[in-house]
Amino acid sequence: MKKVLSIAGSDCSGGAGIQADLKTFSAHGVFGMSAVVSVVAENTSRVIAIQDVTPDMIEKQIDAVFEDIEVDAVKIGMLSTPDCMKAVAGRLRRYRPKNVVVDPVMYAKNGAPLMAPDATDTLIGTIIPLADVLTPNIPEAEKIAGILVKDVFGASGVSDGEIDWVGAMENLAGRIHRMGCGNVLVKGGHSAGRAVDVLFDGSRFRHFDASRVDTKNTHGTGCTYSSAIASNLALGMDMEQAVERAKAYVTTAIRHSLAIGKGHGPTHHFYDLYRNGLGREEDI
C-alpha cells in the first residue's frame, strides 16, 4: 500500500485540514499519516482560536514518520508562522521526499486568516522551492505573486467589463513558477463562469475544466483537492493525470457535499463508497 503524509493544521469540525486529508487518502486507497502543525478550533461558520504546535514538536512528528515508514508523497497544508515553515522546510531538505504537494492555505472558507501576515516571504523563500506542485486559489496566487488579477493585464485584460480569468491565472502561474516550484496549479474557484484550473510546468499550460457546482458547502475543498493530487502521485500517476483525476474527485465531492452545520458544510469525501459499498468480498 502506498503511504502519504499530511503536514497541516487540525480542523476539529472534520471538514478541512488533517481530517479532510486523511479522509481523502483513505478514499484513494492509500495509507494516511499526519504531522499536526496547528490545532484550529473552527466549525463551518467561524474560526474561534488557533494554537500552534512548537517547531520542535513538528520536527519530531516528521522524524517519527520518516525514520520508520517509507513515504510515497507529502501533502503540506496550513503553515501558520515563519518558524513553522522553517521547521517543515528543514525536514523536507533532510528527507528529500518525492511528490511534495503544497497547498498554501492562507484563509479559512469564512475568510478568517490562517497564516500570519508576515509569513508570505518565508513561504516563498523556504517552502515553494521544495514543491513539486503548488496549488493556490486565486486570492492566494495574488498574494504570492504580489499582483491582483485586475491588474495583471490592465485595461487589455478586460473586455466589456469581464476579466480574462484564464489569461490572468496563466500569468499568475508563470510568475509563481519562477519562484522555484516544479509545477503551479492555480485553481479557478474564485473566478467567474466554469471552474477552470490552470496547471503550468514551466513550458506548457494545461487547463482542467468542470461545471461549477451551485452550493455553499465547500469547506475543505482546497485540502481535499491537494490531498487527492498527492494520493494520485503516490499511486504512480504523472502530474497531469494526477491533477485530472483529483479534479474529477473533488468535483464529485462538492456536487454531493453535506449540509452539515450552519455555515459552509464539508464536501463528501466518501460519496462513491457510500453509493457503491466496499465492493466484492474478495476485494475487502
C-alpha atoms as a printed R data frame, in Angstrom:
    type eleno elety resid chain resno       x       y       z
1   ATOM     1    CA   MET     A     1   0.000   0.000   0.000
2   ATOM     2    CA   LYS     A     2   1.234   3.482  -0.844
3   ATOM     3    CA   LYS     A     3   1.744   5.869   2.065
4   ATOM     4    CA   VAL     A     4   1.099   9.625   2.156
5   ATOM     5    CA   LEU     A     5   1.975  12.119   4.892
6   ATOM     6    CA   SER     A     6  -0.063  15.247   5.569
7   ATOM     7    CA   ILE     A     7   1.690  18.141   7.303
8   ATOM     8    CA   ALA     A     8  -1.109  20.571   8.143
9   ATOM     9    CA   GLY     A     9  -3.452  22.005  10.745
10  ATOM    10    CA   SER     A    10  -6.193  20.115  12.565
11  ATOM    11    CA   ASP     A    11  -9.836  21.076  11.940
12  ATOM    12    CA   CYS     A    12 -11.951  19.858  14.843
13  ATOM    13    CA   SER     A    13 -15.120  20.087  12.745
14  ATOM    14    CA   GLY     A    14 -13.723  17.474  10.371
15  ATOM    15    CA   GLY     A    15 -14.206  19.200   7.021
16  ATOM    16    CA   ALA     A    16 -10.743  20.587   6.311
17  ATOM    17    CA   GLY     A    17  -7.121  20.254   7.342
18  ATOM    18    CA   ILE     A    18  -5.667  16.976   8.581
19  ATOM    19    CA   GLN     A    19  -9.129  15.444   8.892
20  ATOM    20    CA   ALA     A    20 -10.022  16.140   5.253
21  ATOM    21    CA   ASP     A    21  -6.610  14.918   4.146
22  ATOM    22    CA   LEU     A    22  -6.901  11.577   5.936
23  ATOM    23    CA   LYS     A    23 -10.396  11.019   4.547
24  ATOM    24    CA   THR     A    24  -9.162  11.788   1.042
25  ATOM    25    CA   PHE     A    25  -6.193   9.453   1.404
26  ATOM    26    CA   SER     A    26  -8.495   6.651   2.524
27  ATOM    27    CA   ALA     A    27 -10.892   7.298  -0.352
28  ATOM    28    CA   HIS     A    28  -7.962   6.817  -2.749
29  ATOM    29    CA   GLY     A    29  -6.755   3.593  -1.168
30  ATOM    30    CA   VAL     A    30  -3.520   4.967   0.263
31  ATOM    31    CA   PHE     A    31  -2.366   4.887   3.889
32  ATOM    32    CA   GLY     A    32  -2.555   8.315   5.503
33  ATOM    33    CA   MET     A    33  -0.250   9.736   8.167
34  ATOM    34    CA   SER     A    34  -0.116  13.178   9.748
35  ATOM    35    CA   ALA     A    35   2.097  15.767  11.397
36  ATOM    36    CA   VAL     A    36  -0.066  18.391  13.093
37  ATOM    37    CA   VAL     A    37   1.357  21.926  12.912
38  ATOM    38    CA   SER     A    38  -1.590  23.839  14.399
39  ATOM    39    CA   VAL     A    39  -4.737  22.999  16.344
40  ATOM    40    CA   VAL     A    40  -7.613  25.063  14.960
41  ATOM    41    CA   ALA     A    41 -10.855  25.474  16.898
42  ATOM    42    CA   GLU     A    42 -13.207  26.057  13.993
43  ATOM    43    CA   ASN     A    43 -16.545  24.996  12.606
44  ATOM    44    CA   THR     A    44 -18.484  25.623   9.403
45  ATOM    45    CA   SER     A    45 -19.153  29.232  10.401
46  ATOM    46    CA   ARG     A    46 -16.045  30.620  12.086
47  ATOM    47    CA   VAL     A    47 -12.524  30.169  13.387
48  ATOM    48    CA   ILE     A    48 -12.547  30.544  17.168
49  ATOM    49    CA   ALA     A    49  -8.878  30.105  18.027
50  ATOM    50    CA   ILE     A    50  -5.570  28.741  16.738
51  ATOM    51    CA   GLN     A    51  -2.835  27.159  18.839
52  ATOM    52    CA   ASP     A    52   0.405  26.437  17.016
53  ATOM    53    CA   VAL     A    53   2.486  23.362  17.741
54  ATOM    54    CA   THR     A    54   6.096  24.166  18.597
55  ATOM    55    CA   PRO     A    55   8.640  23.844  15.763
56  ATOM    56    CA   ASP     A    56  10.495  21.197  17.767
57  ATOM    57    CA   MET     A    57   7.364  19.046  18.059
58  ATOM    58    CA   ILE     A    58   6.608  19.495  14.361
59  ATOM    59    CA   GLU     A    59  10.095  18.232  13.546
60  ATOM    60    CA   LYS     A    60   9.737  15.270  15.896
61  ATOM    61    CA   GLN     A    61   6.431  14.210  14.310
62  ATOM    62    CA   ILE     A    62   8.013  14.263  10.863
63  ATOM    63    CA   ASP     A    63  11.078  12.392  12.172
64  ATOM    64    CA   ALA     A    64   8.818   9.730  13.718
65  ATOM    65    CA   VAL     A    65   7.236   9.015  10.341
66  ATOM    66    CA   PHE     A    66  10.335   9.068   8.141
67  ATOM    67    CA   GLU     A    67  12.588   7.059  10.449
68  ATOM    68    CA   ASP     A    68  10.147   4.150  10.302
69  ATOM    69    CA   ILE     A    69   7.925   4.322   7.225
70  ATOM    70    CA   GLU     A    70   8.608   4.862   3.537
71  ATOM    71    CA   VAL     A    71   6.689   7.930   2.342
72  ATOM    72    CA   ASP     A    72   5.410   7.975  -1.244
73  ATOM    73    CA   ALA     A    73   4.064  11.536  -1.182
74  ATOM    74    CA   VAL     A    74   3.783  14.511   1.156
75  ATOM    75    CA   LYS     A    75   0.907  16.973   1.227
76  ATOM    76    CA   ILE     A    76   1.586  20.262   3.019
77  ATOM    77    CA   GLY     A    77  -1.322  22.437   4.079
78  ATOM    78    CA   MET     A    78  -1.668  25.132   6.706
79  ATOM    79    CA   LEU     A    79   1.684  26.529   7.874
80  ATOM    80    CA   SER     A    80   0.784  29.446  10.069
81  ATOM    81    CA   THR     A    81   4.103  31.074  11.004
82  ATOM    82    CA   PRO     A    82   7.627  31.576   9.621
83  ATOM    83    CA   ASP     A    83   9.081  29.342  12.380
84  ATOM    84    CA   CYS     A    84   6.676  26.565  11.432
85  ATOM    85    CA   MET     A    85   7.639  26.895   7.767
86  ATOM    86    CA   LYS     A    86  11.345  26.774   8.558
87  ATOM    87    CA   ALA     A    87  10.880  23.625  10.637
88  ATOM    88    CA   VAL     A    88   8.990  21.870   7.865
89  ATOM    89    CA   ALA     A    89  11.398  23.031   5.158
90  ATOM    90    CA   GLY     A    90  14.356  21.761   7.169
91  ATOM    91    CA   ARG     A    91  12.859  18.293   7.430
92  ATOM    92    CA   LEU     A    92  11.912  18.208   3.745
93  ATOM    93    CA   ARG     A    93  15.513  19.030   2.840
94  ATOM    94    CA   ARG     A    94  16.736  16.316   5.202
95  ATOM    95    CA   TYR     A    95  14.484  13.517   3.982
96  ATOM    96    CA   ARG     A    96  14.015  14.648   0.359
97  ATOM    97    CA   PRO     A    97  10.614  13.000  -0.152
98  ATOM    98    CA   LYS     A    98   9.244  12.561  -3.642
99  ATOM    99    CA   ASN     A    99   5.923  14.048  -4.711
100 ATOM   100    CA   VAL     A   100   5.630  17.127  -2.484
101 ATOM   101    CA   VAL     A   101   2.259  18.863  -2.906
102 ATOM   102    CA   VAL     A   102   1.933  22.274  -1.225
103 ATOM   103    CA   ASP     A   103  -1.455  23.895  -0.645
104 ATOM   104    CA   PRO     A   104  -0.575  27.410   0.581
105 ATOM   105    CA   VAL     A   105  -3.512  27.788   2.973
106 ATOM   106    CA   MET     A   106  -3.942  31.454   3.900
107 ATOM   107    CA   TYR     A   107  -7.617  31.816   4.749
108 ATOM   108    CA   ALA     A   108 -10.464  29.670   6.060
109 ATOM   109    CA   LYS     A   109 -13.608  29.370   3.948
110 ATOM   110    CA   ASN     A   110 -15.209  32.120   6.038
111 ATOM   111    CA   GLY     A   111 -12.288  34.448   5.362
112 ATOM   112    CA   ALA     A   112 -10.515  34.108   8.714
113 ATOM   113    CA   PRO     A   113  -6.714  34.274   8.314
114 ATOM   114    CA   LEU     A   114  -4.804  31.017   8.874
115 ATOM   115    CA   MET     A   115  -1.345  32.330   8.000
116 ATOM   116    CA   ALA     A   116   0.480  35.143   9.760
117 ATOM   117    CA   PRO     A   117   0.600  38.325   7.633
118 ATOM   118    CA   ASP     A   118   4.405  38.377   7.791
119 ATOM   119    CA   ALA     A   119   4.830  34.752   6.688
120 ATOM   120    CA   THR     A   120   4.456  35.109   2.903
121 ATOM   121    CA   ASP     A   121   8.115  35.909   2.268
122 ATOM   122    CA   THR     A   122   9.168  32.836   4.260
123 ATOM   123    CA   LEU     A   123   6.688  30.706   2.323
124 ATOM   124    CA   ILE     A   124   8.219  31.968  -0.925
125 ATOM   125    CA   GLY     A   125  11.795  31.555   0.235
126 ATOM   126    CA   THR     A   126  11.644  28.217   2.056
127 ATOM   127    CA   ILE     A   127   8.579  26.165   1.090
128 ATOM   128    CA   ILE     A   128   7.719  26.982  -2.530
129 ATOM   129    CA   PRO     A   129  11.131  25.903  -3.941
130 ATOM   130    CA   LEU     A   130  10.579  22.453  -2.381
131 ATOM   131    CA   ALA     A   131   7.172  21.887  -4.001
132 ATOM   132    CA   ASP     A   132   6.686  19.545  -6.927
133 ATOM   133    CA   VAL     A   133   3.336  21.266  -7.307
134 ATOM   134    CA   LEU     A   134   1.883  24.346  -5.587
135 ATOM   135    CA   THR     A   135  -1.933  24.626  -5.526
136 ATOM   136    CA   PRO     A   136  -3.031  28.192  -4.693
137 ATOM   137    CA   ASN     A   137  -6.521  29.510  -5.282
138 ATOM   138    CA   ILE     A   138  -6.742  32.908  -6.977
139 ATOM   139    CA   PRO     A   139  -6.514  35.081  -3.791
140 ATOM   140    CA   GLU     A   140  -3.543  33.022  -2.589
141 ATOM   141    CA   ALA     A   141  -1.880  33.251  -6.003
142 ATOM   142    CA   GLU     A   142  -2.387  37.021  -5.986
143 ATOM   143    CA   LYS     A   143  -0.785  37.262  -2.537
144 ATOM   144    CA   ILE     A   144   2.192  35.105  -3.504
145 ATOM   145    CA   ALA     A   145   2.737  36.809  -6.868
146 ATOM   146    CA   GLY     A   146   2.235  40.263  -5.380
147 ATOM   147    CA   ILE     A   147  -0.272  41.365  -8.010
148 ATOM   148    CA   LEU     A   148  -4.054  41.377  -8.302
149 ATOM   149    CA   VAL     A   149  -5.921  39.696 -11.136
150 ATOM   150    CA   LYS     A   150  -7.492  43.002 -12.144
151 ATOM   151    CA   ASP     A   151  -4.025  44.489 -12.530
152 ATOM   152    CA   VAL     A   152  -2.438  41.596 -14.422
153 ATOM   153    CA   PHE     A   153  -3.301  42.859 -17.899
154 ATOM   154    CA   GLY     A   154  -4.592  46.299 -17.052
155 ATOM   155    CA   ALA     A   155  -7.168  47.578 -19.499
156 ATOM   156    CA   SER     A   156  -6.245  44.922 -22.064
157 ATOM   157    CA   GLY     A   157  -7.376  42.186 -19.702
158 ATOM   158    CA   VAL     A   158 -10.925  43.456 -19.537
159 ATOM   159    CA   SER     A   159 -13.474  43.037 -22.311
160 ATOM   160    CA   ASP     A   160 -16.885  44.587 -21.783
161 ATOM   161    CA   GLY     A   161 -16.162  44.618 -18.063
162 ATOM   162    CA   GLU     A   162 -15.258  40.922 -17.939
163 ATOM   163    CA   ILE     A   163 -11.837  39.774 -16.768
164 ATOM   164    CA   ASP     A   164  -9.917  37.250 -18.869
165 ATOM   165    CA   TRP     A   165  -9.734  34.870 -15.923
166 ATOM   166    CA   VAL     A   166  -7.822  32.072 -17.617
167 ATOM   167    CA   GLY     A   167  -5.299  34.502 -19.066
168 ATOM   168    CA   ALA     A   168  -4.830  36.123 -15.675
169 ATOM   169    CA   MET     A   169  -4.417  32.721 -13.998
170 ATOM   170    CA   GLU     A   170  -1.785  31.749 -16.556
171 ATOM   171    CA   ASN     A   171   0.037  34.993 -15.820
172 ATOM   172    CA   LEU     A   172  -0.057  34.312 -12.078
173 ATOM   173    CA   ALA     A   173   1.115  30.723 -12.590
174 ATOM   174    CA   GLY     A   174   4.070  31.931 -14.651
175 ATOM   175    CA   ARG     A   175   5.096  34.465 -12.036
176 ATOM   176    CA   ILE     A   176   4.896  31.891  -9.233
177 ATOM   177    CA   HIS     A   177   6.714  29.193 -11.192
178 ATOM   178    CA   ARG     A   178   9.742  31.464 -11.400
179 ATOM   179    CA   MET     A   179   9.944  31.234  -7.586
180 ATOM   180    CA   GLY     A   180  11.267  27.706  -7.956
181 ATOM   181    CA   CYS     A   181   8.470  25.132  -7.708
182 ATOM   182    CA   GLY     A   182   8.145  22.322 -10.223
183 ATOM   183    CA   ASN     A   183   4.516  22.962 -11.202
184 ATOM   184    CA   VAL     A   184   1.867  25.531 -10.315
185 ATOM   185    CA   LEU     A   185  -1.850  24.757 -10.286
186 ATOM   186    CA   VAL     A   186  -3.900  27.950  -9.963
187 ATOM   187    CA   LYS     A   187  -7.439  26.978  -9.009
188 ATOM   188    CA   GLY     A   188 -10.341  28.856 -10.531
189 ATOM   189    CA   GLY     A   189 -12.931  28.524  -7.803
190 ATOM   190    CA   HIS     A   190 -12.947  32.303  -7.250
191 ATOM   191    CA   SER     A   191 -13.280  33.135 -10.957
192 ATOM   192    CA   ALA     A   192 -16.455  33.664 -12.962
193 ATOM   193    CA   GLY     A   193 -18.060  31.070 -15.225
194 ATOM   194    CA   ARG     A   194 -16.918  27.456 -15.342
195 ATOM   195    CA   ALA     A   195 -14.467  26.122 -12.754
196 ATOM   196    CA   VAL     A   196 -11.236  26.125 -14.771
197 ATOM   197    CA   ASP     A   197  -7.893  25.339 -13.134
198 ATOM   198    CA   VAL     A   198  -4.570  26.174 -14.808
199 ATOM   199    CA   LEU     A   199  -1.503  23.924 -14.489
200 ATOM   200    CA   PHE     A   200   1.902  25.256 -15.574
201 ATOM   201    CA   ASP     A   201   5.082  23.172 -15.624
202 ATOM   202    CA   GLY     A   202   7.401  25.910 -16.833
203 ATOM   203    CA   SER     A   203   6.866  25.284 -20.514
204 ATOM   204    CA   ARG     A   204   3.233  24.334 -21.111
205 ATOM   205    CA   PHE     A   205  -0.169  25.312 -19.738
206 ATOM   206    CA   ARG     A   206  -2.876  22.709 -19.222
207 ATOM   207    CA   HIS     A   207  -6.497  23.582 -18.395
208 ATOM   208    CA   PHE     A   208  -8.799  21.415 -16.280
209 ATOM   209    CA   ASP     A   209 -12.425  22.343 -16.772
210 ATOM   210    CA   ALA     A   210 -15.577  21.384 -14.861
211 ATOM   211    CA   SER     A   211 -19.063  22.735 -14.449
212 ATOM   212    CA   ARG     A   212 -19.395  24.986 -11.436
213 ATOM   213    CA   VAL     A   213 -21.487  23.402  -8.663
214 ATOM   214    CA   ASP     A   214 -24.037  25.725  -7.075
215 ATOM   215    CA   THR     A   215 -23.535  25.080  -3.362
216 ATOM   216    CA   LYS     A   216 -22.262  26.914  -0.306
217 ATOM   217    CA   ASN     A   217 -20.916  23.660   1.150
218 ATOM   218    CA   THR     A   218 -17.293  23.894   0.047
219 ATOM   219    CA   HIS     A   219 -15.461  23.749   3.378
220 ATOM   220    CA   GLY     A   220 -12.132  21.991   2.870
221 ATOM   221    CA   THR     A   221 -12.167  21.824  -0.926
222 ATOM   222    CA   GLY     A   222  -8.573  23.017  -1.272
223 ATOM   223    CA   CYS     A   223  -7.351  20.497   1.293
224 ATOM   224    CA   THR     A   224  -9.289  17.738  -0.424
225 ATOM   225    CA   TYR     A   225  -8.055  18.633  -3.915
226 ATOM   226    CA   SER     A   226  -4.388  18.806  -2.947
227 ATOM   227    CA   SER     A   227  -4.621  15.572  -0.942
228 ATOM   228    CA   ALA     A   228  -6.181  13.836  -3.926
229 ATOM   229    CA   ILE     A   229  -3.302  15.029  -6.113
230 ATOM   230    CA   ALA     A   230  -0.779  13.712  -3.567
231 ATOM   231    CA   SER     A   231  -2.603  10.375  -3.421
232 ATOM   232    CA   ASN     A   232  -2.592  10.032  -7.197
233 ATOM   233    CA   LEU     A   233   1.098  10.901  -7.431
234 ATOM   234    CA   ALA     A   234   1.842   8.293  -4.769
235 ATOM   235    CA   LEU     A   235  -0.093   5.782  -6.852
236 ATOM   236    CA   GLY     A   236   2.277   6.394  -9.758
237 ATOM   237    CA   MET     A   237   0.357   8.818 -11.959
238 ATOM   238    CA   ASP     A   238   2.145  11.617 -13.767
239 ATOM   239    CA   MET     A   239   1.331  15.196 -12.804
240 ATOM   240    CA   GLU     A   240  -1.324  15.859 -15.445
241 ATOM   241    CA   GLN     A   241  -3.149  12.603 -14.774
242 ATOM   242    CA   ALA     A   242  -2.917  13.139 -11.011
243 ATOM   243    CA   VAL     A   243  -4.491  16.592 -11.313
244 ATOM   244    CA   GLU     A   244  -7.128  15.411 -13.790
245 ATOM   245    CA   ARG     A   245  -8.237  12.558 -11.519
246 ATOM   246    CA   ALA     A   246  -8.140  14.807  -8.451
247 ATOM   247    CA   LYS     A   247 -10.254  17.427 -10.227
248 ATOM   248    CA   ALA     A   248 -12.893  14.790 -11.006
249 ATOM   249    CA   TYR     A   249 -12.804  13.523  -7.419
250 ATOM   250    CA   VAL     A   250 -13.176  16.923  -5.757
251 ATOM   251    CA   THR     A   251 -15.920  17.955  -8.195
252 ATOM   252    CA   THR     A   252 -17.906  14.852  -7.215
253 ATOM   253    CA   ALA     A   253 -17.249  15.556  -3.538
254 ATOM   254    CA   ILE     A   254 -18.561  19.116  -3.977
255 ATOM   255    CA   ARG     A   255 -21.549  18.048  -6.071
256 ATOM   256    CA   HIS     A   256 -22.614  15.705  -3.245
257 ATOM   257    CA   SER     A   257 -21.488  17.953  -0.393
258 ATOM   258    CA   LEU     A   258 -23.041  17.672   3.032
259 ATOM   259    CA   ALA     A   259 -25.350  20.255   4.601
260 ATOM   260    CA   ILE     A   260 -23.686  19.915   7.995
261 ATOM   261    CA   GLY     A   261 -23.505  22.927  10.307
262 ATOM   262    CA   LYS     A   262 -24.814  26.448   9.969
263 ATOM   263    CA   GLY     A   263 -22.178  27.790   7.588
264 ATOM   264    CA   HIS     A   264 -20.145  26.251   4.764
265 ATOM   265    CA   GLY     A   265 -20.636  22.500   5.069
266 ATOM   266    CA   PRO     A   266 -17.992  19.936   4.088
267 ATOM   267    CA   THR     A   267 -17.540  18.013   0.870
268 ATOM   268    CA   HIS     A   268 -18.483  14.330   0.689
269 ATOM   269    CA   HIS     A   269 -15.132  12.530   0.674
270 ATOM   270    CA   PHE     A   270 -16.657   9.057   0.559
271 ATOM   271    CA   TYR     A   271 -19.570   9.562  -1.826
272 ATOM   272    CA   ASP     A   272 -18.537   6.733  -4.149
273 ATOM   273    CA   LEU     A   273 -18.002   4.383  -1.210
274 ATOM   274    CA   TYR     A   274 -21.375   5.214   0.331
275 ATOM   275    CA   ARG     A   275 -23.068   4.778  -3.041
276 ATOM   276    CA   ASN     A   276 -21.338   1.557  -4.118
277 ATOM   277    CA   GLY     A   277 -20.265  -0.052  -0.841
278 ATOM   278    CA   LEU     A   278 -16.966  -1.841  -0.371
279 ATOM   279    CA   GLY     A   279 -17.382  -3.942  -3.489
280 ATOM   280    CA   ARG     A   280 -16.723  -7.637  -3.826
281 ATOM   281    CA   GLU     A   281 -15.868  -9.644  -0.727
282 ATOM   282    CA   GLU     A   282 -12.511 -10.694  -2.152
283 ATOM   283    CA   ASP     A   283 -11.543  -7.016  -2.504
284 ATOM   284    CA   ILE     A   284 -12.038  -6.309   1.212
